[in-house]
Amino acid sequence: MERENSKILQCLSIQGLASSGGGSAAGVDGQNSSGASRTIVKDRLKTFNIQFEELHQRQSQWTVPDTELRESLRLAVAEVLLPAYRSFIKRFGPLVENGKNPQKYIRYTPEDLDRMLGEFFEGKWFHFFKLSSSTAVVVVVHSRHC
């Protein structure tokens, strides 16, 4: 679990976002004042979305029967993931929001992620159906809790 969370956090790291050359705030060259490349930010968000969706699917299947432990685990993940995501979106989101199809890259609000983290360790089985490149439907196929 720690390794998976670490991989997701790497997507939200500012390390490696800068490319050569300057730039203005979401300028024509696809960079903002920090020198971050729009393409790199999009790639990071795309990778984050894929990794978080896989993590959500896997960890929602895990069962932690002890309520206190389950909540502690969720909180531990949320305390690290949510501030990193908020910070990344605040700092680099405008590069994507001002471009074409921003919802393709910024799929989740911090509140969406928090809600999804609340589903971790419930012992639910999910099956994802991909309808299009920007739409996915989640259907609960089996739940171990009645």
Secondary structure by P-SEA (a helix, b strand, c coil): caaaaaaaaaaacccccccccccccccccccccccccaaaaaaaaaaaaaaaaaaaaaaaacccccaaaaaaaaaaaaaccaaaaaaaaaacaaaaaacccccccccccaaaaaaaaaacccbbbbbbbbccccbbbbbbcccccc
